[in-house]
């Protein structure tokens, strides 16, 4: 198998229960070398549980999780050499400069002093953090801390990066920088698993995605395939310069149209679900114009990752979920809160 198609992360039947709470159920997932894999789900869907198991920090109830052929559920020590893990919330140390922070973690991985110095400069350059070298870590902005956190995960040159909500809390500029950094790391040969509930961020940077809901993986694969595999009505946007009520009546009466609604974001715009072919769609447009409606816009609304998530989950974003990774007070989960390498 070529390097381009080699499966680096291989998960089979992975299950994690906290008493009656099912955080993960029979998860099967493969991620290939050099991919940016977007792990999509609302808070508590099972993303963090999966990542902690892959990092060797949490034992599953059953199932297997291999990273580069190493069983993360049985061999946590070698796994920590293979992966770099950045939790959603990670600790920094007061009165420690960035270079001292990185040097500390490099020493924890027993990287020799000279090699450690060279590697420190490399990861600062990779993450565009060289100008932060002598600044105190605890005084950095959220975006700067995230870049330094990723630099920390790179110190021991891992094959796989496990990044849990790396864009959470970042301002728009910092999000752009984060996307560029993640793409650069993948282009440099790293395999990335990036969890997030901020779907537009993932759509712009990921090669493939997995949609998880209530501990169950509902869809996975290249983004285009995931979107194409979810059957749905076409959603049309119709903007009329006049005769909006007349347009609504024509659309309501057409057998291929349903759920005709006024847009909440734009004036004089109707959104309509359409089930016909292109010829039928052209006939609808002709009927509108023939009735004297001045149609300014008549377009299909693209199907997005957010649409895909809604299609497989049936939830609004922000809804609570019983599979919240909340049993963090269990012995296994409590152990994962340690931010040591």
N, C-alpha and C positions, 0 to 999 in steps of 0.2 A: 504493500500500500504506500502511495507516495506521501511526501510530507504535507502536500496540500489537502489530502483526503484522510489523513490519519486521525482516528478518534483518540483524543487525549483525555477527555472526561467521559466515563461510561458508567451510568447509573442504572441499576436493574432492581425493580421491585422494592425501592426504598420506602420504608414506612417508619413513622415516628408517632407514638402515642404518649400523651401525658395523662395518665389515668383514663378518663372518659373522653378527653379532648384528642381529636385526630388531627395532628399538625401536618402530617404527610401520609398519603395512602398510595402504595404501589406505584411509586414514581419511576418511570423509565425515561431516560434522557441521555443523549449523546451530543458532545460538543467537539468539533474538529479543530485541529491545530491552526492557529492564526486567525480564528474567528473572534468576532465580538458578539457574544451571545447575550441578548437582552432577556432578562427574567422578569416577566410582567405580572403584577398582582397588587391588589390593595394591601394596606397594612394588615398583617396577620394572615396572609394567604398561604404562607409556608416557605417564602423565599429565604428568610434568614435561617430557618431550621436546616434547609438544604445546604446553604453555604457553610454553616457551622459544621455539618457532618463532613463535607468535602475538605474542610480545613483541619479535620482530625480533632475537633474540639467537642464533639457531641456524638454519643453512641446512638445508632438507630435502634428501633425496636426489632426490625428485621430488614433484610435486603442488602445489596452491595453497592459500593461507590468506589470506583477506581480512578486514579489520576496517573496518567502515564504508566499504567500497568500496576501501580501500587494500590493496595486495598486501604482506603482511608479509614475504614471501620476497624481494621486490625493492626495497622502499622502507622500510628499517628506521628511517630518521630521522623521517619523518612518523608512522610507527606509534607511536613512543615518545611522541608528543604525544597520541595517541588512547588509549593504555592506561596503566594503573597496575599495576605488577607487584610482588607481594610474594612472594619466594622462601620456601621452607620454612625455610632458615637465612639470616638477613640480618644484616649487620654493624651495630654501633653504635660510637660513638666515645667513648673515655675522656675524662672531664672536660668533656663537652659537655652543656649543658642541653637539655631537650626543645625549647624554642623556638629555640635555636641550631641544633639538628639539622634541624628543619623549615625554618628560614630558609636553611640551607646548600643543601638540595635545591631549594627554591624559586628560589634564585639560580642554581643549575645549569640550571634551565629558563628562565633569563633573564626571570623575572617581575620587573617594576619594584618598587623598594623599598617604596613606599607600598602598592601592590596586594598585595605579598608580606606585609606586616604584617597587612592586613585578612584575606587568605586564611588566614594562619596561625591567627588567632583563630577563623575559620570551621571549619577542619578539627579544631581542638581541641574545639570545641563538638559537631560532628557525631559525633566518636568518644568523647564523654564523657571527654575527657582534659584539660580545662581546669585541673583541680587538679594536673596533672603538669607544668604549663608550666615551672616553674623548677627541677624536679628533674633530677639527672644521669641521662642515658639508661642508662648502664651499671649503675646501681644499682636499676633497676626490676625488678619481677617479670616472669616470662614473659608473663603475661596483659597487663600494662601495656605491655610492649614490643610485643606484637602490635597493640594499639590504636594505639600511636604509629607502628608500621610502616604500618598502614593509613592513618593521617593523612598520612604521608609520601607514599603513593601518590596521595593526593587533592590534593596541593598544586597540581598543574597542571591540575586539574579534568578528568580523563580521562573518556571515554565508557564505557570498558570496564575492569573490574578483574579481574586475573588473580591469584588468591590460591591459593598452593600450600600445602596442609595448614595452614590458619590456626588450626585448633583443636588441632593436635598439641602435646602436653605441657601443655595447660591443665588447671587444676583444675575441678571441676564448676561453681563459681560463675562462673569466667571463661568457660566454654563457653556458659553461658546468656547472658552479656553479649555474647559474640561472635555468637551466633545473632540476638540482638536488633539488633545493629549491622548485620549483613549484610542483614537484612530491611528495616531503615530506609534503607540505601543504595539498595536496589532500588526501594523506594517513592518515593525521591527521583529516580528516572529513570536510575540507573546500571544497566549490564548486568554481571552477575558470573559468572565461571567459577571455581568453588570445587572444588579437588581434595581428596579425602580418602579414607582407608580406614576412618574412623570413621562407619559408616553411619547410626546413629541421629541423629547431628548433621545429616546432610544431609536425612533424611526430614522433619525438622521445619522446615526453612527453604527448601528448594528447590522451584521450580516444575516443573523438568524435570531429568532425569538421563541420563547416558550411562555404560554399564558397559563398561570396557575390560579385556581380558585378553590378555597376551602380545602387546601391540601391535595387537590387533584389536578394533574396537568391536563388541561382541556384541549390545547393545540400547541404544536411546535414545528419548527422548520424554518427555511428561508422566508423572509418577510412576505415576498410576493406570493409564495405558495400558501402561506397561512391565510393571507387575505383572499386569494382566489378560491381557497377551499371552503370558505364560509359562505354558503348560499344566502342571498338576501335580495330584497327588492332593490332596483335602482332608485336612487333618490335624486329628483330633479329640482333645480332651483329656477323659478320663473319670476322675472322682474317685469312688471307692466307699468308703463308710464301713464296709462289711463285704464279705466274699465276693470279694476281689480276684482270687483264683485262679479262682473260678467265672466272673467277668467276663472274665478273659483267655481261658478256654476257649470262651465264647460268641463272643467277637470273633474268635478264631483260626478258628473253624468257619464263620464267615459269609463267603460268596463275595465280598462287597464290601469286606472288610477285609483288610489285610495289614500286616506289620511292626509287630505289637503289641509295644510295649516299655514297661517301667516308666520313669517319669520319673526323671531323674538329679537334678532340683532339688527335687521335691516328693514327700512320702510318699503312698502309697495312690492314686497317679495313674498311669493308663496313657495312652500316646500311640499312636494308631492311624491309618494311612493308609486313607482311605475313597474309593471310586470311584463310589458310587451317588448317587441323587437324594435330595431331602428326604424323600419318602415312605418310601424304604428306610431312611433314617437314623432316622426316627420309629419304624419297625418294630424296628430294632435296640435302641433305647432301651426300647421296650415289652417286648422279649424279656428284657432285663437285669432290668427291674423285676419282670416276671412270674416270674423265677427267684429272686426274693427278694433281689436285690442292691440295697442302698440307695445310689442314685446321687445324689451331692451336686452334682456338676458334669458337664455334658455340653455341651461347646462347641467351636466351630471355632476353631482357632488362626489368627489373621490372618497373611496372607502379607506378609513384610517385605522391605525392601531387601536385608537380609542374605540372606534366602532367595533373592531374585532373583539376587544375585551368585553364590551357591553353585550355582544352577541353570544359569547360563550358563558358569561357570568350571570347576566340578568340583574346586576346590581348597579346602583349609582355609586360613583366614586365617593369615598368617605364613609360608606355604610360600614357598620361594625360587622365583624365576622367571628363566629365562635371558634374558629381555628387560629385565632390570634396567637402569635408566638409568645404569648403572655406568660405561660407557666415558667417564667424566668426564675422562679424561686425553687424550682426542682434542683436537686444536686447537680444534674448534668448541665442544665441551662445556666445555673449560677456560675459554674466553672468557666463557661464560655465568655463571661463578661470580663475576664482578665485580659488585658491588652498586651501581654507579654508575647514575644515571638514564639 
